[in-house]
Amino acid sequence: MKIKLITALTVALFASSMVSHACSMYKLTQGGKTIVGNNEDWLSPNSQFWFEVGEENKYGVMYMGLLNSFAQGAINEAGLVFDGFANPYLAIENTEGKLAVPIGDAIKNIMQTMAMVEEVKAYLETIDLSSLTSSQVVFVDKSGTYLIVEGDELIISEEVEKLFSNFYYSQVVSEEEVEIANFQKGLQFVKTTESEPSLDYGSRVMEELSNVGLSSTQYSTIYDLNALVIRVYLFHDYTQFIELDLKKELAQGERSVMIADLFPEASIGRQYYHKYNDEVHPTRILEEAVGEQELSEAEFIEMDFNYVINIIGYEWLQEIKNPMAAIKIFQYGTELMPNNADLYDSLGEAYFEDKDWDNSIMNYARSLSLDPQNENAIEMIIKAHENRGEGGD
């Protein structure tokens, strides 16, 4: 199953309105202050903050990301912040003589040791960025200078106000041509309102940029890069927030915390978090998304719903370590798309992890019948037979 090889920075964009998403970032520098906002739009609410205490010659860092602990954003105590975006494919050719450093390691080094985006640019010019063919990263420092990292293009600027989303600035003539509804709504807002370097104004911008749907804005973070204060909203609910003082949080030592756990039980985001993580009925959010629509298998495939099933199912299987919930997710997928070889492959893997060798073999065999070129199914059927013959536990 190929989905498990996809990293947090290389996820595909969904075309359907049912699952469409567009992460957003905003920066404003005014009156000696820099405010940065970020919306993280995704399927899963299982997002966390984790804190890395600074050492000699290293800054303390607050990271944010999913259960796989791959940082999708971060702020360090020097006032440098970054966020990543999934983008359409764009070939990267400028790799000759560059250092082969995984992008996650490069970002970690940047956040631990750098304060200004000029430093970041100089460092990244030495790194092979070929892993960013479907991604970009944006850095902003407390002076207000920003850096867009597209792979071959490293764009640095000091514009007072700037919006970012899931597109490459090097590939567009003007922001008005970007076909992302949330981005255009936010762009119109900043053009028609008087900006103010405050967490309140940054919050208003991020609300305009937020998304509601199966792939919603799971959390918003608004940073004051000078005061090192972070305001957090949960699940596109802008009626309540928490604020974190980065210095105080780092003083508590290294730890991680689920973002939902920072909010009251009665909050909309906390309720959604519990619904999504219902191990008894893990398909509920998918069933609610489909609703009463009578869609054909081809229509589900066209809107990439098989991809959605795999994203959620593999989170249960690999990150939450609950194969029974994953089995329910993949079974639901095969009911909607009974001719999808990939979903049967996923279901076979979930049964394999649950050590149910007979059902694993049966579903891998079904996948193989639909896709005779599925070498993974052949390999896993052999392994399941071996485990069953040995009485594997």
C-alpha positions in Angstrom: 0.0 0.0 0.0 1.7 3.2 -1.2 0.0 5.7 1.1 2.2 4.9 4.1 5.2 6.2 2.1 3.7 9.7 1.8 5.1 12.2 4.3 3.4 15.1 5.9 4.9 17.5 3.4 4.0 15.5 0.3 0.3 14.9 0.6 -1.9 15.3 -2.5 -4.5 18.0 -3.0 -8.1 16.9 -3.1 -10.1 18.0 -6.0 -13.6 17.5 -4.7 -15.5 20.0 -2.6 -16.3 17.1 -0.2 -12.6 16.8 0.8 -11.0 20.0 -0.6 -8.5 21.8 1.6 -6.0 24.6 1.4 -3.7 25.4 4.3 -3.0 29.1 4.7 -0.4 31.5 6.2 -0.4 35.2 6.7 2.3 37.6 7.8 2.2 41.3 8.7 5.0 43.6 9.8 4.0 47.0 11.1 5.1 49.3 13.9 8.1 47.2 14.7 6.0 44.0 15.2 5.6 40.9 13.1 2.4 38.8 13.3 2.2 35.5 11.6 -0.9 33.3 11.3 -1.3 29.7 10.1 -4.3 27.5 9.4 -3.7 23.7 9.3 -6.4 22.1 7.1 -6.5 18.3 7.2 -8.6 15.3 7.8 -7.4 14.3 11.2 -7.8 16.4 14.4 -4.9 14.4 16.0 -2.5 17.3 16.1 0.0 18.0 18.8 2.5 20.5 20.1 5.9 19.3 21.3 8.6 21.3 23.0 12.3 21.0 22.6 14.4 22.8 25.2 17.3 24.9 24.0 20.9 24.0 24.8 24.2 25.8 24.4 24.2 27.4 21.0 20.7 25.9 20.3 17.3 27.6 20.5 14.3 26.1 22.2 11.6 25.2 19.7 7.8 24.6 19.8 6.8 22.2 17.0 3.4 21.3 15.7 2.3 18.3 13.7 0.4 15.0 13.6 0.9 11.8 15.6 3.9 10.8 13.4 5.8 13.8 15.0 6.8 15.1 11.5 6.9 18.9 12.1 4.4 20.8 9.9 5.3 24.1 11.6 7.4 25.5 14.4 8.5 28.6 16.2 11.8 29.1 18.0 12.8 31.4 20.8 14.6 33.7 18.3 11.3 34.5 16.7 11.7 32.4 13.6 8.6 30.5 12.4 8.0 28.1 9.5 5.1 26.3 7.9 4.8 23.7 5.2 2.4 23.4 2.3 1.4 20.5 0.0 1.5 21.8 -3.6 1.1 20.4 -7.1 4.1 18.6 -8.6 6.9 20.9 -9.7 10.1 19.4 -11.0 13.4 20.2 -9.2 16.5 20.2 -11.3 19.1 22.2 -9.3 20.6 19.4 -7.2 24.1 18.9 -8.5 26.7 19.2 -5.8 24.1 19.7 -3.1 24.1 17.9 0.3 21.7 15.0 0.6 20.0 16.0 3.9 16.4 14.9 4.6 14.2 17.9 4.7 13.0 17.1 8.2 16.6 17.1 9.5 17.3 20.3 7.6 14.3 22.1 9.2 15.3 20.8 12.6 18.8 22.2 12.2 17.3 25.6 11.0 14.9 25.9 13.9 17.6 25.0 16.5 20.4 27.2 15.2 19.0 30.1 13.1 17.2 33.4 13.7 17.1 35.2 10.4 15.8 34.0 7.0 19.0 35.2 5.3 20.8 32.5 7.3 18.1 30.0 6.3 18.4 30.8 2.6 22.2 30.5 2.7 22.0 27.1 4.3 19.2 25.7 2.1 21.2 26.8 -1.0 23.6 24.0 -0.1 20.9 21.3 0.4 19.4 19.0 -2.2 15.7 19.9 -2.0 14.5 17.4 -4.5 12.1 16.0 -1.8 10.0 19.2 -2.2 8.7 18.4 -5.7 5.1 18.5 -4.3 5.7 20.9 -1.4 7.0 24.2 -0.3 8.1 25.7 3.0 7.8 29.3 4.2 10.0 30.9 6.9 9.3 34.3 8.5 11.6 36.0 11.1 10.7 38.7 13.6 12.1 41.4 11.4 9.3 40.5 8.9 11.5 39.1 6.2 10.1 36.0 4.7 11.5 33.1 2.6 9.5 30.9 0.2 11.3 27.6 -0.4 10.0 26.0 -3.6 12.9 23.7 -4.4 14.7 25.4 -7.3 13.4 28.8 -6.2 14.3 30.5 -2.9 12.3 33.7 -2.8 13.2 36.2 -0.1 11.3 39.5 0.4 10.4 42.1 3.0 6.8 42.9 1.9 4.8 44.4 4.8 1.8 42.0 4.3 1.7 38.7 2.5 -0.6 35.6 2.2 0.6 32.1 1.4 -1.3 28.9 0.4 -1.0 25.8 -1.7 0.5 27.3 -4.8 3.9 28.4 -6.1 4.5 32.2 -6.3 7.1 31.5 -9.0 4.3 30.0 -11.2 1.7 32.8 -11.0 1.6 36.2 -12.5 -0.7 37.7 -9.9 -2.4 36.5 -6.7 -5.8 37.2 -8.2 -5.3 34.2 -10.6 -4.9 31.7 -7.8 -7.9 29.3 -7.9 -8.1 28.7 -4.2 -11.4 30.0 -2.8 -10.1 30.4 0.8 -7.1 32.3 -0.4 -9.2 34.7 -2.5 -11.5 35.3 0.4 -8.6 36.1 2.7 -6.9 38.3 0.0 -10.1 40.3 -0.4 -10.3 40.8 3.4 -6.8 42.1 3.8 -7.2 44.4 0.8 -10.4 46.0 2.2 -9.6 46.2 6.0 -7.1 48.3 7.9 -4.4 46.1 9.1 -3.2 46.1 12.7 -0.1 44.3 14.1 -2.1 42.4 16.8 -3.1 38.8 17.6 -6.8 40.0 17.2 -6.3 41.2 13.7 -4.2 38.1 12.7 -7.1 36.0 14.1 -9.6 37.8 11.9 -7.5 37.1 8.8 -7.1 33.4 9.7 -10.9 33.1 10.2 -11.4 34.4 6.7 -8.9 31.9 5.4 -10.4 29.0 7.3 -12.1 25.9 5.8 -15.1 23.8 6.8 -15.7 20.3 5.6 -14.3 16.8 5.9 -10.9 18.4 5.5 -11.3 21.3 7.8 -9.1 23.9 9.5 -8.1 21.7 12.5 -6.3 24.4 14.3 -5.1 28.0 13.8 -2.0 29.5 15.3 -1.3 33.2 15.4 2.2 34.2 16.5 3.6 37.5 17.9 7.2 36.9 16.8 8.5 39.7 19.0 6.7 38.9 22.2 6.9 35.1 21.5 3.2 34.6 22.3 1.1 32.1 20.4 -2.7 32.2 20.2 -4.4 28.9 19.3 -7.9 28.2 18.0 -9.3 24.7 17.6 -11.4 23.3 14.7 -12.3 26.6 12.9 -14.0 27.8 16.1 -13.0 31.4 16.6 -15.2 32.1 19.6 -12.5 30.8 22.0 -8.8 30.5 22.2 -5.8 29.8 24.4 -2.5 31.7 24.5 0.9 30.2 25.1 4.0 32.1 26.2 6.8 30.3 24.4 9.4 31.1 27.1 7.2 29.8 29.9 6.3 26.6 27.9 9.9 25.8 27.3 10.7 26.4 31.0 8.5 23.4 31.7 10.8 21.0 29.9 10.5 18.7 26.9 7.0 17.3 26.4 4.2 16.9 24.0 0.5 17.7 24.3 -2.5 17.1 22.1 -3.9 20.4 20.9 -7.5 19.3 21.6 -6.5 18.6 25.3 -5.8 22.3 25.8 -9.5 23.2 25.2 -12.7 22.6 27.3 -14.6 19.3 26.9 -17.7 21.3 25.7 -15.8 23.0 22.9 -16.7 22.2 19.3 -13.2 21.1 18.5 -12.9 18.8 21.5 -16.2 17.1 20.6 -15.1 16.5 17.1 -11.8 15.1 18.3 -13.7 12.5 20.4 -16.0 11.7 17.5 -13.1 11.2 15.1 -11.3 8.9 17.6 -14.3 6.7 18.5 -12.7 3.3 18.2 -16.1 1.6 18.3 -17.5 3.6 15.4 -14.5 5.0 13.6 -16.3 5.4 10.3 -18.8 7.9 11.6 -17.2 11.0 10.2 -17.0 9.3 6.8 -20.6 8.2 6.9 -21.6 11.8 7.8 -19.6 13.2 4.9 -21.3 10.9 2.4 -24.7 11.5 4.0 -27.6 10.6 1.8 -25.7 11.0 -1.5 -26.0 8.0 -3.8 -22.6 8.1 -5.5 -21.2 5.5 -7.9 -17.8 3.9 -7.3 -16.4 6.0 -10.2 -17.6 9.2 -8.5 -16.0 8.2 -5.2 -12.7 7.5 -7.1 -13.0 10.8 -9.0 -13.2 12.7 -5.7 -10.3 10.8 -4.3 -12.4 9.3 -1.5 -10.3 6.1 -1.6 -7.4 8.3 -0.7 -9.3 9.7 2.2 -10.2 6.2 3.4 -6.5 5.2 3.3 -5.3 8.3 5.1 -7.7 7.8 8.0 -7.3 4.0 8.1 -3.5 4.1 8.1 -3.6 6.6 10.9 -5.6 4.1 13.0 -3.3 1.3 11.9 0.2 2.9 12.1 -0.1 5.8 14.5 -2.9 4.9 16.9 -2.0 1.2 16.7 -5.6 0.0 16.6 -5.9 -2.5 13.7 -9.6 -3.3 14.5 -10.6 0.3 13.9 -8.5 0.3 10.8 -10.3 -2.8 9.6 -13.6 -1.1 10.0 -12.4 1.9 8.0 -11.1 -0.2 5.1 -14.1 -2.4 5.1 -16.3 0.7 4.8 -14.1 1.7 1.9 -14.5 -1.6 0.1 -18.3 -1.4 0.5 -18.3 2.0 -1.3 -15.6 1.0 -3.8 -15.8 -2.8 -4.2 -13.5 -2.9 -7.3 -10.7 -0.9 -5.7 -7.6 -3.2 -5.4 -5.7 -0.7 -3.3 -8.4 -0.7 -0.5 -8.4 -4.5 -0.4 -4.6 -4.4 -0.1 -5.0 -2.0 2.8 -7.7 -4.2 4.4 -5.3 -7.2 4.0 -2.6 -5.3 5.8 -4.9 -4.4 8.7 -5.9 -8.0 9.1 -2.2 -9.0 8.9 -1.3 -6.6 11.7 -4.2 -8.1 13.7 -2.7 -11.5 13.1 -5.9 -12.7 11.4 -4.1 -14.6 8.7 -7.2 -16.1 6.9 -8.9 -12.7 6.4 -5.5 -11.2 5.5 -5.0 -13.8 2.8 -8.6 -13.5 1.5 -8.4 -9.7 1.1 -4.9 -9.7 -0.4 -6.2 -12.3 -2.9 -9.1 -10.1 -3.7 -6.7 -7.2 -4.3 -4.6 -9.4 -6.5 -7.6 -10.6 -8.6 -8.4 -6.9 -9.3 -4.8 -6.0 -9.9 -2.7 -8.9 -11.1 0.4 -6.7 -11.0 0.2 -6.1 -7.2 3.5 -7.6 -6.1 2.9 -6.5 -2.6 -0.2 -8.7 -2.3 1.8 -11.7 -3.5 4.5 -11.1 -1.0 2.0 -10.6 1.9 0.0 -13.6 1.0 3.1 -15.7 1.3 4.0 -14.2 4.6 0.5 -14.7 5.9 0.6 -18.4 4.9 3.9 -18.8 6.6 2.6 -17.2 9.8 -0.5 -19.3 9.7 1.5 -22.5 9.1 3.8 -21.7 12.0 0.8 -20.9 14.3 2.0 -17.3 14.5 0.7 -15.4 17.4 
